[in-house]
Amino acid sequence: MDDAPPSTRPGSRRSLVPALVYGALSTAIVSSLGMLLVPSIAKAMDVAVSTAQWTLTINLLAGAVATPVMGRLSDGAHPKRLLLVSLSIVLVGCVVAASAPRFDIFLVGRALQGLTYGIVPVTISLARRYVAPARTQAAISSLSVTVSTGIGIGYPLTGIIAGTLDFRAAFWFAAIFVVTALVVVARHIPADTELDAAGHARRFDALGAVLLGLGLGSLLLGISEGTHWGWGSPAVISVLCLAVVVLAAWTFVELRTEHPLINLRVLTRTDVILANGTAIGLGGAMYIGLSMGSLVAQAPEETGYGLALPVWWAGFVMFPLSVGSFSANRVVRRLSRRVDLTVVLPFGAAVMASAAALLWLAHTELWEVLIGMFLFGVGLGASYAAMPALIARSVAAAELGSSVSFNQVLRTIGSSFGTAISAAVIAAHLGVGGEATDRGISTTFAISAVACVGVFAVLAAHAVTGYRRGV
């Protein structure tokens, strides 16, 4: 199909890429319903804030299980149908969460929303399949930064809606957006064809899916709840040991399966290793930056660093992230044909390191936080635009969905480490009123900066080595 002239290919329509981007934006909108609303959910449903954190954990666990499965299915015969079904399930999750009378039912809705983590890999697979070759890399770059760009818009919208009405209204808004995404996808993305079925038919690796889902779920559960359960508790140790055993069994199975869920041999290629390693490191740094930025924005002035912004305004703190991410993506798209993408990754890590360092040293004024969020956005936009493109140039089209989805899972794992680290540091630095101290905030930002510097050092060393070999 890739050899067909652009005029005859289904993806030659101008509306295809915008439709894919719009569908992927549902991930950003649903992601914006997370940490910003935890205090509101805890108060409205009469649960402790630590219990309300499960709205993030359950969403993360469901996403970790669903994403690799969706990635492999997107390489199959019915990617459009997969996207429509996934969006429909997310829609049900939004409705359940918005109307839930009890917290346990609310968690069911949040679990269903976890499928949004797999939306972006599916849209990237569709772009690789249908977009004309000359535009494929630009389309993949745009799709890969949709989440970071959209979060900068989604957070202000969520803050406005929740601050003006309540948290349920924010979930109803997400439901309406997903409905519009379903309409756009149904109308503007090419229908699955018999040619697709003939070219992508393969047996689904059910055992691999079960093992990977159980392994990742156990790993993320242990990381996410380590602070609350105690890192040395039997529960955490048992869950993490289970994760190691199951993931080892999964690796053994995948290397001996004809059509594995994820082709592990592809993951050993240099470009893919760089992209996946960067996903873990920057994923953790990103979450620390976002969570601490949100905390600083809403903390009371008595803490010495808090900006005391109401939820209505707190979401706007993330808007510069969207501006920076979108701007960086546009620049990367223009330079992608002239500059090696392995150079873009260290640049992104360096900018994120500068953002974390700035917030480490200065975060008591609104303008300081806004500049930090903008720089985070630039670094994320550059890095996230390059990662899937690096993978796409190294793997066959039939492996793209699963490879990109695994990269997405690694971002999620990195974010989980960021969650655990930030929670542990803040828990160790609580003031008299139960608020985080300035030392705790500064330490967390410092850890983010160190992580980014470490990623930059590895990427820069690889870029220099590759340049010398080329010379």
LINDA-V514590 format. One record per run of one state. SS is the DSSP state (H for helix, E for strand, - for the rest). FROM is the first residue (numbers start at 1). TO is the last residue. Records with the same first field share a line. If there is no record, write none. Layout:
SS = FROM-TO ; FROM-TO
This chain:
- = 1-5 ; 9-9 ; 13-14 ; 32-34 ; 45-48 ; 53-53 ; 75-78 ; 100-102 ; 131-132 ; 145-145 ; 165-166 ; 189-193 ; 201-205 ; 230-233 ; 255-265 ; 269-269 ; 299-300 ; 304-310 ; 336-340 ; 362-365 ; 393-396 ; 428-429 ; 431-435 ; 437-437 ; 471-471
H = 6-8 ; 10-12 ; 15-31 ; 35-44 ; 49-52 ; 54-74 ; 79-99 ; 103-130 ; 133-144 ; 146-164 ; 167-188 ; 194-200 ; 206-229 ; 234-254 ; 266-268 ; 270-298 ; 301-303 ; 311-335 ; 341-361 ; 366-392 ; 397-427 ; 438-470
E = 430-430 ; 436-436
